[in-house]
């Protein structure tokens, strides 16, 4: 494993335990397509790390479709002064998330095992994160009730060309968008930051 900047030895150990738990659970429950620790580290931890670094302390975060815990569990480990809500509708994945939170003693993480709808009652958040959850327009529609004027979106996305098509559909009077290219050796990766005007 390569060292991640600005994280403690305890956090490094928690990330290792999290990966081990995920791979073990994956043998019988198939929560993601990964075969080894290196695979998870390269394709998930390193992939999510730029998003994690963008988050400042004391913010409430809603992670949409947390799945196997990326970025939700990673955020909970590294950003301990933030309250992280992991939204996952799949029961099996939710069970894994809850089990991992308990094992790692993450007191700042809460799992919401529900499907998100436009009329949800999850409350309002400072930040909304997502990785391979849905297109930008749909994310904004589904989370209308979860935003306030100061809410930002941090979305991990793929190809720049596809992102630009999605952004074209947004109301430019309402939203400010920034695309940050993430230097990724294996695939084209971008982070989209959306703020309210």
GUMI-270703 format. One line per field, with one value per atom (N, C-alpha, C, O, CB): z, x, y; atom name; residue in one letter; residue number from 1. Coordinates in steps of 0.2 Angstrom, whole numbers. Glycine has a CB too. Example, Ala and Ser with C-alpha at 12.3 -4.5 7.8 and 13.67 -1.06 7.14 Angstrom:
# residues 2
pz 39	39	39	42	45	35	36	39	40	29
px 66	62	66	71	57	64	68	64	67	70
py -28	-22	-16	-17	-22	-11	-5	0	6	-3
atom N	CA	C	O	CB	N	CA	C	O	CB
rest A	A	A	A	A	S	S	S	S	S
nr 1	1	1	1	1	2	2	2	2	2
***
This chain:
# residues 197
pz 0	0	0	3	6	-4	-4	2	3	-11	4	10	7	2	13	10	8	13	18	10	10	13	19	18	9	24	30	33	36	27	34	38	43	42	33	48	54	53	49	61	57	57	59	56	62	64	65	59	58	72	56	50	45	41	47	44	39	40	36	38	47	49	48	46	57	50	49	41	40	51	37	30	28	24	25	30	29	31	28	32	37	40	36	35	48	34	30	23	21	28	20	14	15	11	11	20	22	23	21	29	27	28	22	21	33	17	11	7	4	7	6	2	5	1	2	12	15	14	12	23	15	14	6	5	16	2	-5	-8	-13	-9	-4	-6	-6	-10	-1	-2	-1	-4	-5	6	-4	-5	-11	-13	1	-14	-21	-21	-24	-26	-16	-16	-21	-23	-9	-24	-29	-33	-31	-26	-39	-43	-41	-45	-50	-36	-34	-32	-28	-29	-33	-31	-26	-22	-37	-25	-20	-17	-19	-24	-12	-8	-12	-12	-2	-16	-21	-26	-27	-25	-28	-33	-30	-33	-35	-23	-20	-18	-19	-13	-17	-15	-21	-21	-12	-27	-33	-36	-37	-38	-36	-40	-35	-38	-43	-29	-24	-20	-20	-20	-16	-11	-14	-13	-6	-19	-23	-27	-27	-27	-30	-34	-30	-32	-37	-24	-20	-16	-13	-15	-15	-11	-13	-8	-11	-19	-21	-18	-16	-28	-18	-16	-8	-5	-17	-5	3	5	9	5	1	3	2	5	-2	-2	-4	2	2	-10	7	12	18	21	13	20	26	32	32	26	38	45	46	43	50	51	54	48	49	57	43	38	39	40	31	37	37	29	25	39	28	22	20	24	21	15	12	7	1	10	7	2	-1	2	5	-8	-11	-14	-17	-17	-13	-15	-13	-17	-23	-6	-4	-5	-5	4	-7	-10	-5	1	-16	-7	-3	1	5	-8	2	6	4	7	11	-3	-6	-10	-14	-12	-8	-3	5	9	-5	6	13	19	23	13	19	24	25	30	24	19	19	22	25	11	20	23	30	34	20	33	40	44	49	41	40	44	44	49	40	38	38	40	43	30	39	41	48	47	36	53	59	62	67	64	60	63	59	60	63	54	50	51	53	42	51	52	45	40	55	43	37	37	41	35	32	31	25	19	31	26	20	18	21	22	12	9	5	-1	5	6	2	3	8	5	-3	-3	-3	0	-9	-5	-5	2	6	-9	4	11	13	18	13	8	9	10	14	3	6	6	12	16	0	14	21	27	31	21	27	32	33	38	31	27	27	29	33	20	27	30	37	41	26	40	47	51	56	49	48	51	52	57	47	46	46	50	54	38	51	55	62	66	54	64	71	72	78	72	68	68	69	73	62	65	65	71	72	58	74	79	77	80	85	71	68	71	69	60	75	79	75	76	85	69	65	59	55	63	58	52	54	59	49	49	50	43	38	52	43	37	36	41	37	30	29	24	18	26	26	21	18	20	25	13	10	3	1	14	-1	-8	-8	-4	-13	-12	-11	-17	-22	-13	-14	-19	-18	-13	-17	-23	-22	-16	-14	-28	-13	-7	-1	4	-7	-1	5	11	10	4	17	23	27	33	28	23	26	30	33	21	28	31	26	20	37	28	24	26	31	24	21	22	19	14	18	21	19	12	8	24	12	6	4	8	7	-3	-5	-10	-15	-9	-9	-13	-16	-14	-8	-22	-25	-30	-33	-30	-31	-36	-40	-37	-32	-46	-50	-48	-48	-51	-46	-43	-49	-50	-38	-52	-57	-61	-60	-54	-66	-70	-65	-61	-77	-67	-63	-62	-56	-66	-67	-67	-62	-58	-74	-63	-58	-51	-47	-60	-50	-43	-40	-34	-43	-44	-42	-40	-36	-47	-45	-44	-37	-34	-50	-37	-31	-24	-19	-32	-24	-18	-16	-12	-18	-20	-19	-12	-9	-24	-9	-2	3	9	0	1	5	5	8	4	1	0	3	4	-7	5	7	2	-2	15	3	-1	-1	-7	1	4	5	3	3	12	1	0	-7	-12	-1	-6	-12	-14	-10	-11	-20	-23	-25	-28	-28	-23	-25	-28	-25	-19	-35	-38	-42	-46	-43	-41	-45	-51	-51	-40	-57	-63	-68	-66	-66	-74	-78	-84	-82	-82	-90	-96	-96	-94	-102	-97	-98	-103	-101	-100	-108	-114	-111	-113	-120	-108	-105	-100	-99	-102	-95	-90	-93	-91	-86	-98	-102	-105	-105	-107	-107	-110	-104	-105	-113	-98	-92	-90	-88	-87	-90	-87	-91	-89	-86	-98	-103	-101	-102	-110	-98	-96	-90	-88	-95	-86	-80	-81	-86	-75	-76	-76	-73	-67	-72	-78	-76	-72	-68	-83	-71	-66	-59	-54	-68	-59	-52	-49	-43	-52	-54	-52	-55	-61	-54	-51	-54	-54	-49	-49	-59	-60	-62	-65	-66	-59	-60	-61	-57	-54	-67	-68	-66	-69	-75	-62	-60	-63	-61	-53	-67	-70	-65	-62	-77	-63	-58	-62	-66	-54	-61	-64	-62	-57	-63	-67	-65	-70	-76	-65	-68	-73	-77	-83	-70	-74	-78	-82	-86	-72	-80	-83	-82	-78	-80	-87	-87	-81	-80	-93	-76	-70	-69	-70	-64	-67	-66	-59	-58	-72	-56	-50	-52	-55	-44	-51	-53	-46	-42	-57	-46	-40	-42	-47	-37	-39	-40	-34	-29	-43	-35	-30	-32	-38	-28	-27	-29	-30	-26	-23	-35	-36	-31	-31	-43
px 4	0	4	9	-5	2	6	3	-3	6	7	5	0	2	10	-5	-10	-7	-6	-17	-7	-5	-10	-16	-4	-7	-11	-16	-21	-15	-14	-18	-14	-8	-22	-17	-13	-12	-15	-17	-8	-7	-13	-15	-1	-17	-23	-28	-31	-27	-29	-33	-31	-35	-33	-24	-21	-23	-25	-14	-23	-25	-32	-34	-23	-36	-44	-45	-50	-47	-42	-43	-41	-45	-39	-35	-33	-39	-40	-27	-41	-46	-53	-56	-48	-55	-60	-60	-65	-61	-54	-53	-53	-56	-46	-50	-50	-58	-60	-46	-62	-69	-73	-77	-72	-71	-75	-73	-78	-73	-67	-65	-68	-70	-57	-68	-71	-78	-81	-69	-82	-89	-91	-96	-92	-86	-87	-87	-90	-82	-84	-83	-90	-91	-79	-94	-101	-107	-112	-102	-106	-111	-110	-115	-112	-104	-103	-105	-110	-107	-102	-104	-100	-102	-103	-94	-91	-86	-86	-87	-84	-80	-72	-69	-81	-70	-63	-60	-64	-62	-54	-51	-46	-44	-48	-42	-37	-36	-40	-30	-32	-31	-29	-31	-27	-24	-21	-26	-26	-15	-30	-36	-41	-42	-40	-43	-47	-44	-46	-50	-37	-33	-33	-34	-26	-31	-30	-36	-37	-26	-41	-47	-53	-57	-51	-52	-57	-54	-56	-60	-49	-46	-43	-45	-41	-38	-35	-40	-39	-29	-45	-50	-54	-55	-55	-56	-60	-56	-59	-64	-49	-46	-46	-46	-38	-46	-46	-53	-53	-46	-58	-65	-64	-66	-70	-61	-60	-57	-58	-57	-51	-47	-50	-49	-41	-56	-59	-64	-67	-63	-65	-70	-67	-63	-74	-70	-68	-71	-77	-68	-69	-72	-78	-80	-67	-82	-88	-94	-98	-87	-94	-99	-103	-101	-96	-110	-114	-114	-114	-121	-112	-112	-117	-118	-104	-120	-124	-121	-120	-132	-119	-116	-121	-124	-110	-123	-128	-125	-120	-130	-129	-127	-121	-116	-128	-120	-113	-110	-104	-114	-115	-112	-108	-110	-109	-102	-97	-93	-88	-92	-95	-92	-87	-84	-88	-88	-83	-88	-92	-79	-87	-82	-85	-81	-81	-91	-94	-90	-89	-100	-88	-84	-77	-74	-83	-74	-67	-68	-63	-65	-73	-74	-75	-72	-81	-79	-80	-73	-72	-85	-69	-62	-58	-55	-59	-58	-53	-56	-52	-51	-62	-65	-69	-75	-69	-66	-69	-73	-78	-64	-72	-76	-82	-86	-72	-83	-89	-94	-92	-87	-101	-106	-107	-110	-112	-106	-107	-113	-114	-101	-118	-124	-123	-123	-130	-123	-122	-129	-132	-117	-131	-137	-137	-133	-141	-140	-139	-146	-148	-133	-149	-155	-155	-159	-159	-149	-148	-147	-142	-142	-151	-151	-144	-141	-156	-142	-135	-129	-125	-134	-129	-124	-125	-120	-124	-131	-132	-130	-127	-139	-131	-129	-121	-118	-131	-118	-110	-108	-103	-108	-111	-109	-110	-105	-113	-116	-117	-112	-109	-124	-110	-106	-99	-95	-105	-97	-90	-89	-84	-89	-95	-95	-94	-90	-102	-97	-97	-90	-87	-102	-87	-80	-75	-70	-79	-76	-71	-72	-68	-70	-78	-80	-80	-78	-75	-84	-85	-91	-96	-85	-90	-96	-99	-104	-94	-96	-98	-102	-104	-92	-103	-106	-113	-114	-102	-118	-125	-127	-126	-130	-130	-132	-140	-144	-131	-142	-149	-151	-149	-151	-154	-156	-163	-168	-156	-163	-169	-167	-161	-172	-172	-172	-173	-177	-177	-169	-170	-176	-176	-164	-180	-186	-186	-183	-193	-189	-189	-192	-190	-193	-197	-200	-197	-201	-207	-191	-188	-188	-188	-181	-187	-187	-180	-180	-193	-175	-168	-165	-160	-163	-168	-165	-160	-160	-162	-157	-153	-146	-144	-155	-141	-134	-130	-132	-132	-124	-119	-116	-114	-113	-115	-112	-115	-118	-104	-116	-118	-113	-111	-125	-111	-106	-110	-115	-100	-106	-109	-103	-99	-115	-103	-98	-102	-105	-92	-103	-106	-113	-116	-103	-117	-124	-129	-133	-125	-129	-134	-131	-125	-141	-135	-132	-133	-138	-136	-130	-130	-137	-139	-125	-141	-147	-152	-156	-150	-152	-156	-154	-158	-155	-147	-145	-148	-150	-137	-147	-150	-157	-160	-148	-161	-168	-170	-174	-171	-167	-168	-166	-169	-164	-162	-159	-162	-159	-152	-167	-169	-171	-170	-175	-174	-176	-170	-171	-181	-164	-159	-153	-148	-155	-155	-150	-153	-158	-149	-148	-149	-144	-141	-147	-145	-141	-133	-130	-142	-131	-124	-121	-115	-121	-126	-124	-120	-121	-131	-115	-111	-112	-113	-103	-110	-110	-103	-100	-115	-101	-94	-96	-97	-89	-95	-97	-91	-88	-103	-90	-84	-87	-92	-81	-85	-88	-82	-76	-91	-84	-80	-78	-74	-83	-80	-77	-80	-85	-79	-75	-76	-82	-86	-70	-82	-86	-94	-98	-85	-94	-101	-103	-109	-101	-99	-100	-103	-108	-94	-99	-101	-108	-112	-96	-110	-117	-122	-127	-118	-120	-125	-125	-131	-122	-120	-120	-124	-127	-112	-124	-127	-135	-138	-127	-137	-144	-146	-152	-147	-141	-142	-144	-142	-136	-148	-150	-144	-142	-156	-140	-134	-136	-131	-131	-142	-143	-144	-143	-150	-145	-145	-139	-137	-151	-135	-129	-123	-122	-130	-117	-110	-107	-107	-107	-104	-101	-93	-91	-104	-89	-82	-80	-82	-78	-76	-74	-67	-63	-76	-65	-58	-55	-58	-56	-50	-48	-43	-39	-44	-44	-40	-35	-37	-45	-29	-24	-25	-22	-17	-27	-28	-25	-26	-36	-21	-17	-21	-19	-11	-27	-30	-36	-38	-32	-40	-46	-47	-44	-52	-51	-52	-57	-62	-55	-55	-58	-59	-54	-55	-64	-65	-70	-74	-69	-69	-73	-77	-74	-69	-83	-88	-90	-93	-94	-88	-91	-96	-96	-85	-102	-108	-110	-110	-114	-110	-113	-119	-120	-107	-123	-129	-126	-122	-134	-129	-128	-131	-130	-130
py -6	0	6	7	0	11	18	22	22	21	26	31	36	39	34	37	43	49	48	41	55	61	63	62	67	66	69	64	66	74	58	53	50	48	48	48	45	38	34	46	35	28	24	18	26	26	23	23	18	27	29	29	24	21	36	24	19	12	8	20	10	4	2	-3	3	8	7	6	2	13	9	8	1	-2	13	-2	-8	-13	-18	-10	-12	-17	-16	-21	-15	-10	-9	-13	-17	-2	-13	-17	-24	-28	-15	-27	-34	-36	-41	-35	-32	-33	-34	-38	-28	-29	-29	-35	-38	-22	-37	-42	-49	-53	-43	-49	-55	-56	-61	-55	-50	-50	-52	-55	-43	-49	-50	-57	-59	-46	-61	-68	-72	-76	-72	-70	-73	-68	-71	-75	-62	-57	-53	-49	-53	-53	-49	-42	-40	-53	-38	-31	-27	-21	-28	-29	-26	-30	-36	-20	-28	-32	-31	-28	-31	-34	-33	-40	-43	-27	-41	-47	-47	-52	-51	-41	-41	-34	-29	-42	-34	-28	-22	-16	-29	-24	-19	-16	-10	-22	-21	-19	-14	-9	-25	-15	-10	-4	2	-14	-4	2	6	12	0	3	7	10	16	3	5	7	11	14	1	10	13	18	24	8	17	21	27	33	18	26	31	35	41	28	32	35	40	46	30	38	43	48	53	39	47	52	59	63	49	61	68	71	77	69	67	70	71	76	65	66	66	72	76	60	74	80	86	91	79	86	93	95	100	92	90	91	94	91	84	100	103	100	97	111	102	99	102	107	100	99	101	102	106	107	98	98	91	86	99	92	86	84	88	87	77	75	69	65	72	69	64	61	64	67	54	50	46	42	46	48	44	37	37	48	32	26	23	22	26	23	21	14	13	22	10	3	0	-2	4	-2	-5	0	-2	-8	6	11	16	19	7	17	22	27	25	19	33	36	36	38	43	34	35	33	37	32	26	24	27	29	16	28	32	39	41	32	42	49	49	53	52	44	43	42	44	37	38	36	43	44	31	46	52	58	62	53	60	66	65	65	69	64	62	68	67	60	74	80	81	86	86	77	77	72	66	77	73	68	66	69	71	59	56	52	47	52	53	49	45	48	53	38	34	31	27	28	34	31	25	26	37	20	14	10	8	9	9	6	-2	-5	8	-5	-12	-15	-12	-14	-19	-22	-25	-24	-27	-29	-33	-28	-29	-37	-23	-18	-13	-12	-13	-12	-8	-12	-9	-6	-18	-23	-22	-22	-30	-23	-23	-16	-16	-24	-10	-4	-3	-1	2	-5	-5	-9	-7	-7	-15	-20	-17	-17	-27	-14	-10	-4	-3	-8	0	5	3	6	9	-2	-5	-8	-6	-11	-11	-14	-9	-10	-19	-4	2	7	12	5	6	11	18	23	11	19	25	29	27	25	33	36	42	45	39	44	49	47	51	54	41	38	35	31	32	36	34	31	34	39	25	22	23	22	14	25	26	21	21	33	15	10	11	8	3	16	18	20	21	24	20	23	30	33	19	34	42	43	41	45	47	50	58	60	47	61	68	71	77	71	67	70	66	66	68	65	61	66	72	59	63	68	67	66	66	66	65	71	71	62	77	83	86	84	82	92	96	95	93	103	95	93	99	103	87	99	104	102	106	106	95	92	86	82	91	85	79	76	79	80	70	66	60	58	64	58	53	50	54	54	44	40	35	30	37	36	32	31	25	25	36	35	36	32	40	42	44	50	52	45	52	58	64	64	59	70	76	78	80	81	79	82	78	81	82	71	67	68	68	60	68	69	76	76	69	81	88	87	90	93	84	83	79	81	80	74	69	72	71	63	77	80	87	91	80	89	96	98	103	97	93	94	93	94	89	91	90	96	95	84	101	106	113	114	107	117	124	128	126	125	135	139	138	139	146	135	134	127	125	136	123	116	115	119	112	111	109	102	98	111	100	93	92	96	92	86	83	77	72	83	76	70	68	71	72	61	58	55	51	52	57	55	53	53	61	50	48	53	58	42	51	55	63	64	52	67	74	76	80	78	72	73	72	76	69	67	65	70	72	58	72	77	83	86	78	86	92	92	97	94	86	85	85	89	78	83	83	90	92	78	93	100	105	110	103	104	108	108	113	105	103	103	107	108	96	109	112	120	123	112	122	129	133	133	131	137	141	147	149	143	149	154	151	155	157	145	142	139	138	137	136	132	134	136	125	134	135	128	124	140	126	120	120	125	116	116	116	108	104	119	107	100	100	104	98	96	95	88	83	95	88	82	79	82	83	72	69	64	60	64	65	62	54	52	64	50	43	39	40	42	34	31	26	24	27	23	18	20	17	13	26	27	35	38	24	38	45	46	44	48	51	52	60	63	49	62	69	70	66	73	75	77	83	88	78	83	89	92	89	87	98	102	107	111	106	106	110	114	112	106	121	125	129	130	130	131	136	143	145	135	146	153	157	164	155
atom N	CA	C	O	CB	N	CA	C	O	CB	N	CA	C	O	CB	N	CA	C	O	CB	N	CA	C	O	CB	N	CA	C	O	CB	N	CA	C	O	CB	N	CA	C	O	CB	N	CA	C	O	CB	N	CA	C	O	CB	N	CA	C	O	CB	N	CA	C	O	CB	N	CA	C	O	CB	N	CA	C	O	CB	N	CA	C	O	CB	N	CA	C	O	CB	N	CA	C	O	CB	N	CA	C	O	CB	N	CA	C	O	CB	N	CA	C	O	CB	N	CA	C	O	CB	N	CA	C	O	CB	N	CA	C	O	CB	N	CA	C	O	CB	N	CA	C	O	CB	N	CA	C	O	CB	N	CA	C	O	CB	N	CA	C	O	CB	N	CA	C	O	CB	N	CA	C	O	CB	N	CA	C	O	CB	N	CA	C	O	CB	N	CA	C	O	CB	N	CA	C	O	CB	N	CA	C	O	CB	N	CA	C	O	CB	N	CA	C	O	CB	N	CA	C	O	CB	N	CA	C	O	CB	N	CA	C	O	CB	N	CA	C	O	CB	N	CA	C	O	CB	N	CA	C	O	CB	N	CA	C	O	CB	N	CA	C	O	CB	N	CA	C	O	CB	N	CA	C	O	CB	N	CA	C	O	CB	N	CA	C	O	CB	N	CA	C	O	CB	N	CA	C	O	CB	N	CA	C	O	CB	N	CA	C	O	CB	N	CA	C	O	CB	N	CA	C	O	CB	N	CA	C	O	CB	N	CA	C	O	CB	N	CA	C	O	CB	N	CA	C	O	CB	N	CA	C	O	CB	N	CA	C	O	CB	N	CA	C	O	CB	N	CA	C	O	CB	N	CA	C	O	CB	N	CA	C	O	CB	N	CA	C	O	CB	N	CA	C	O	CB	N	CA	C	O	CB	N	CA	C	O	CB	N	CA	C	O	CB	N	CA	C	O	CB	N	CA	C	O	CB	N	CA	C	O	CB	N	CA	C	O	CB	N	CA	C	O	CB	N	CA	C	O	CB	N	CA	C	O	CB	N	CA	C	O	CB	N	CA	C	O	CB	N	CA	C	O	CB	N	CA	C	O	CB	N	CA	C	O	CB	N	CA	C	O	CB	N	CA	C	O	CB	N	CA	C	O	CB	N	CA	C	O	CB	N	CA	C	O	CB	N	CA	C	O	CB	N	CA	C	O	CB	N	CA	C	O	CB	N	CA	C	O	CB	N	CA	C	O	CB	N	CA	C	O	CB	N	CA	C	O	CB	N	CA	C	O	CB	N	CA	C	O	CB	N	CA	C	O	CB	N	CA	C	O	CB	N	CA	C	O	CB	N	CA	C	O	CB	N	CA	C	O	CB	N	CA	C	O	CB	N	CA	C	O	CB	N	CA	C	O	CB	N	CA	C	O	CB	N	CA	C	O	CB	N	CA	C	O	CB	N	CA	C	O	CB	N	CA	C	O	CB	N	CA	C	O	CB	N	CA	C	O	CB	N	CA	C	O	CB	N	CA	C	O	CB	N	CA	C	O	CB	N	CA	C	O	CB	N	CA	C	O	CB	N	CA	C	O	CB	N	CA	C	O	CB	N	CA	C	O	CB	N	CA	C	O	CB	N	CA	C	O	CB	N	CA	C	O	CB	N	CA	C	O	CB	N	CA	C	O	CB	N	CA	C	O	CB	N	CA	C	O	CB	N	CA	C	O	CB	N	CA	C	O	CB	N	CA	C	O	CB	N	CA	C	O	CB	N	CA	C	O	CB	N	CA	C	O	CB	N	CA	C	O	CB	N	CA	C	O	CB	N	CA	C	O	CB	N	CA	C	O	CB	N	CA	C	O	CB	N	CA	C	O	CB	N	CA	C	O	CB	N	CA	C	O	CB	N	CA	C	O	CB	N	CA	C	O	CB	N	CA	C	O	CB	N	CA	C	O	CB	N	CA	C	O	CB	N	CA	C	O	CB	N	CA	C	O	CB	N	CA	C	O	CB	N	CA	C	O	CB	N	CA	C	O	CB	N	CA	C	O	CB	N	CA	C	O	CB	N	CA	C	O	CB	N	CA	C	O	CB	N	CA	C	O	CB	N	CA	C	O	CB	N	CA	C	O	CB	N	CA	C	O	CB	N	CA	C	O	CB	N	CA	C	O	CB	N	CA	C	O	CB	N	CA	C	O	CB	N	CA	C	O	CB	N	CA	C	O	CB	N	CA	C	O	CB	N	CA	C	O	CB	N	CA	C	O	CB	N	CA	C	O	CB	N	CA	C	O	CB	N	CA	C	O	CB	N	CA	C	O	CB	N	CA	C	O	CB	N	CA	C	O	CB	N	CA	C	O	CB	N	CA	C	O	CB	N	CA	C	O	CB	N	CA	C	O	CB	N	CA	C	O	CB	N	CA	C	O	CB	N	CA	C	O	CB	N	CA	C	O	CB	N	CA	C	O	CB	N	CA	C	O	CB	N	CA	C	O	CB	N	CA	C	O	CB	N	CA	C	O	CB	N	CA	C	O	CB	N	CA	C	O	CB	N	CA	C	O	CB	N	CA	C	O	CB	N	CA	C	O	CB	N	CA	C	O	CB	N	CA	C	O	CB	N	CA	C	O	CB	N	CA	C	O	CB	N	CA	C	O	CB	N	CA	C	O	CB
rest X	X	X	X	X	X	X	X	X	X	X	X	X	X	X	X	X	X	X	X	X	X	X	X	X	X	X	X	X	X	X	X	X	X	X	X	X	X	X	X	X	X	X	X	X	X	X	X	X	X	X	X	X	X	X	X	X	X	X	X	X	X	X	X	X	X	X	X	X	X	X	X	X	X	X	X	X	X	X	X	X	X	X	X	X	X	X	X	X	X	X	X	X	X	X	X	X	X	X	X	X	X	X	X	X	X	X	X	X	X	X	X	X	X	X	X	X	X	X	X	X	X	X	X	X	X	X	X	X	X	X	X	X	X	X	X	X	X	X	X	X	X	X	X	X	X	X	X	X	X	X	X	X	X	X	X	X	X	X	X	X	X	X	X	X	X	X	X	X	X	X	X	X	X	X	X	X	X	X	X	X	X	X	X	X	X	X	X	X	X	X	X	X	X	X	X	X	X	X	X	X	X	X	X	X	X	X	X	X	X	X	X	X	X	X	X	X	X	X	X	X	X	X	X	X	X	X	X	X	X	X	X	X	X	X	X	X	X	X	X	X	X	X	X	X	X	X	X	X	X	X	X	X	X	X	X	X	X	X	X	X	X	X	X	X	X	X	X	X	X	X	X	X	X	X	X	X	X	X	X	X	X	X	X	X	X	X	X	X	X	X	X	X	X	X	X	X	X	X	X	X	X	X	X	X	X	X	X	X	X	X	X	X	X	X	X	X	X	X	X	X	X	X	X	X	X	X	X	X	X	X	X	X	X	X	X	X	X	X	X	X	X	X	X	X	X	X	X	X	X	X	X	X	X	X	X	X	X	X	X	X	X	X	X	X	X	X	X	X	X	X	X	X	X	X	X	X	X	X	X	X	X	X	X	X	X	X	X	X	X	X	X	X	X	X	X	X	X	X	X	X	X	X	X	X	X	X	X	X	X	X	X	X	X	X	X	X	X	X	X	X	X	X	X	X	X	X	X	X	X	X	X	X	X	X	X	X	X	X	X	X	X	X	X	X	X	X	X	X	X	X	X	X	X	X	X	X	X	X	X	X	X	X	X	X	X	X	X	X	X	X	X	X	X	X	X	X	X	X	X	X	X	X	X	X	X	X	X	X	X	X	X	X	X	X	X	X	X	X	X	X	X	X	X	X	X	X	X	X	X	X	X	X	X	X	X	X	X	X	X	X	X	X	X	X	X	X	X	X	X	X	X	X	X	X	X	X	X	X	X	X	X	X	X	X	X	X	X	X	X	X	X	X	X	X	X	X	X	X	X	X	X	X	X	X	X	X	X	X	X	X	X	X	X	X	X	X	X	X	X	X	X	X	X	X	X	X	X	X	X	X	X	X	X	X	X	X	X	X	X	X	X	X	X	X	X	X	X	X	X	X	X	X	X	X	X	X	X	X	X	X	X	X	X	X	X	X	X	X	X	X	X	X	X	X	X	X	X	X	X	X	X	X	X	X	X	X	X	X	X	X	X	X	X	X	X	X	X	X	X	X	X	X	X	X	X	X	X	X	X	X	X	X	X	X	X	X	X	X	X	X	X	X	X	X	X	X	X	X	X	X	X	X	X	X	X	X	X	X	X	X	X	X	X	X	X	X	X	X	X	X	X	X	X	X	X	X	X	X	X	X	X	X	X	X	X	X	X	X	X	X	X	X	X	X	X	X	X	X	X	X	X	X	X	X	X	X	X	X	X	X	X	X	X	X	X	X	X	X	X	X	X	X	X	X	X	X	X	X	X	X	X	X	X	X	X	X	X	X	X	X	X	X	X	X	X	X	X	X	X	X	X	X	X	X	X	X	X	X	X	X	X	X	X	X	X	X	X	X	X	X	X	X	X	X	X	X	X	X	X	X	X	X	X	X	X	X	X	X	X	X	X	X	X	X	X	X	X	X	X	X	X	X	X	X	X	X	X	X	X	X	X	X	X	X	X	X	X	X	X	X	X	X	X	X	X	X	X	X	X	X	X	X	X	X	X	X	X	X	X	X	X	X	X	X	X	X	X	X	X	X	X	X	X	X	X	X	X	X	X	X	X	X	X	X	X	X	X	X	X	X	X	X	X	X	X	X	X	X	X	X	X	X	X	X	X	X	X	X	X	X	X	X	X	X	X	X	X	X	X	X	X	X	X	X	X	X	X	X	X	X	X	X	X	X	X	X	X	X	X	X	X	X	X	X	X	X	X	X	X	X	X	X	X	X	X	X	X	X	X	X	X	X	X	X
nr 1	1	1	1	1	2	2	2	2	2	3	3	3	3	3	4	4	4	4	4	5	5	5	5	5	6	6	6	6	6	7	7	7	7	7	8	8	8	8	8	9	9	9	9	9	10	10	10	10	10	11	11	11	11	11	12	12	12	12	12	13	13	13	13	13	14	14	14	14	14	15	15	15	15	15	16	16	16	16	16	17	17	17	17	17	18	18	18	18	18	19	19	19	19	19	20	20	20	20	20	21	21	21	21	21	22	22	22	22	22	23	23	23	23	23	24	24	24	24	24	25	25	25	25	25	26	26	26	26	26	27	27	27	27	27	28	28	28	28	28	29	29	29	29	29	30	30	30	30	30	31	31	31	31	31	32	32	32	32	32	33	33	33	33	33	34	34	34	34	34	35	35	35	35	35	36	36	36	36	36	37	37	37	37	37	38	38	38	38	38	39	39	39	39	39	40	40	40	40	40	41	41	41	41	41	42	42	42	42	42	43	43	43	43	43	44	44	44	44	44	45	45	45	45	45	46	46	46	46	46	47	47	47	47	47	48	48	48	48	48	49	49	49	49	49	50	50	50	50	50	51	51	51	51	51	52	52	52	52	52	53	53	53	53	53	54	54	54	54	54	55	55	55	55	55	56	56	56	56	56	57	57	57	57	57	58	58	58	58	58	59	59	59	59	59	60	60	60	60	60	61	61	61	61	61	62	62	62	62	62	63	63	63	63	63	64	64	64	64	64	65	65	65	65	65	66	66	66	66	66	67	67	67	67	67	68	68	68	68	68	69	69	69	69	69	70	70	70	70	70	71	71	71	71	71	72	72	72	72	72	73	73	73	73	73	74	74	74	74	74	75	75	75	75	75	76	76	76	76	76	77	77	77	77	77	78	78	78	78	78	79	79	79	79	79	80	80	80	80	80	81	81	81	81	81	82	82	82	82	82	83	83	83	83	83	84	84	84	84	84	85	85	85	85	85	86	86	86	86	86	87	87	87	87	87	88	88	88	88	88	89	89	89	89	89	90	90	90	90	90	91	91	91	91	91	92	92	92	92	92	93	93	93	93	93	94	94	94	94	94	95	95	95	95	95	96	96	96	96	96	97	97	97	97	97	98	98	98	98	98	99	99	99	99	99	100	100	100	100	100	101	101	101	101	101	102	102	102	102	102	103	103	103	103	103	104	104	104	104	104	105	105	105	105	105	106	106	106	106	106	107	107	107	107	107	108	108	108	108	108	109	109	109	109	109	110	110	110	110	110	111	111	111	111	111	112	112	112	112	112	113	113	113	113	113	114	114	114	114	114	115	115	115	115	115	116	116	116	116	116	117	117	117	117	117	118	118	118	118	118	119	119	119	119	119	120	120	120	120	120	121	121	121	121	121	122	122	122	122	122	123	123	123	123	123	124	124	124	124	124	125	125	125	125	125	126	126	126	126	126	127	127	127	127	127	128	128	128	128	128	129	129	129	129	129	130	130	130	130	130	131	131	131	131	131	132	132	132	132	132	133	133	133	133	133	134	134	134	134	134	135	135	135	135	135	136	136	136	136	136	137	137	137	137	137	138	138	138	138	138	139	139	139	139	139	140	140	140	140	140	141	141	141	141	141	142	142	142	142	142	143	143	143	143	143	144	144	144	144	144	145	145	145	145	145	146	146	146	146	146	147	147	147	147	147	148	148	148	148	148	149	149	149	149	149	150	150	150	150	150	151	151	151	151	151	152	152	152	152	152	153	153	153	153	153	154	154	154	154	154	155	155	155	155	155	156	156	156	156	156	157	157	157	157	157	158	158	158	158	158	159	159	159	159	159	160	160	160	160	160	161	161	161	161	161	162	162	162	162	162	163	163	163	163	163	164	164	164	164	164	165	165	165	165	165	166	166	166	166	166	167	167	167	167	167	168	168	168	168	168	169	169	169	169	169	170	170	170	170	170	171	171	171	171	171	172	172	172	172	172	173	173	173	173	173	174	174	174	174	174	175	175	175	175	175	176	176	176	176	176	177	177	177	177	177	178	178	178	178	178	179	179	179	179	179	180	180	180	180	180	181	181	181	181	181	182	182	182	182	182	183	183	183	183	183	184	184	184	184	184	185	185	185	185	185	186	186	186	186	186	187	187	187	187	187	188	188	188	188	188	189	189	189	189	189	190	190	190	190	190	191	191	191	191	191	192	192	192	192	192	193	193	193	193	193	194	194	194	194	194	195	195	195	195	195	196	196	196	196	196	197	197	197	197	197
***
